[in-house]
């Protein structure tokens, strides 16, 4: 039963990861299309920070998914 719940959580995390990846890609696309001067502005820094936080979130989700995957191999 516990392994089944972990696998369900893993699947939900995959969906969240996908949604965050989409947001990250869209934000990165916006930043890439802006001029270097805009990127150095306050708005540019805010967007760059947002992108960085999204990258951190994705990394943390990857780690969590890896841990759940490993734990799901353990016997109940």
C-alpha positions in Angstrom: 0.0 0.0 0.0 2.7 2.5 0.9 4.6 1.8 -2.3 1.4 2.5 -4.3 1.0 5.8 -2.6 4.6 6.8 -3.3 4.2 5.9 -7.0 1.0 8.1 -7.0 3.0 10.9 -5.5 5.7 10.4 -8.0 3.2 10.7 -10.9 1.8 13.9 -9.4 5.3 15.3 -9.0 5.9 14.6 -12.7 2.9 16.7 -13.6 4.0 19.5 -11.3 7.5 19.3 -12.8 6.1 19.6 -16.3 4.0 22.6 -15.4 7.0 24.4 -13.8 9.1 23.5 -16.8 6.6 25.2 -19.0 6.6 28.3 -16.9 10.4 28.3 -16.8 10.6 28.0 -20.6 8.2 30.8 -21.1 10.0 33.1 -18.7 13.4 32.2 -20.2 12.0 32.9 -23.7 10.8 36.4 -22.6 14.2 37.2 -21.0 16.1 36.0 -24.1 14.0 38.2 -26.4 14.8 41.3 -24.3 17.7 43.6 -24.8 20.8 43.4 -22.6 19.9 46.8 -21.2 16.4 45.6 -20.2 17.9 42.4 -18.7 20.0 44.6 -16.5 17.1 46.7 -15.4 15.1 46.1 -12.2 12.4 44.2 -14.2 15.1 42.1 -15.9 16.7 41.2 -12.6 13.3 40.3 -11.1 12.6 38.0 -14.1 16.1 36.5 -13.9 15.6 35.8 -10.2 12.2 34.2 -10.9 13.9 31.9 -13.5 16.6 31.0 -11.0 14.0 30.1 -8.4 12.1 28.0 -10.9 15.4 26.2 -11.7 15.9 25.5 -8.0 12.4 24.2 -7.7 12.9 21.9 -10.6 16.2 20.6 -9.1 14.5 20.0 -5.8 11.6 18.2 -7.5 14.2 16.0 -9.4 15.8 15.1 -6.0 12.4 14.4 -4.4 11.4 12.2 -7.3 14.7 10.3 -7.2 14.2 9.7 -3.4 10.6 8.5 -3.9 11.7 6.2 -6.7 14.4 4.7 -4.5 12.0 4.4 -1.6 9.4 2.6 -3.7 11.8 -0.3 -4.2 11.9 -0.9 -0.4 9.7 -3.7 0.8 6.6 -2.7 2.8 
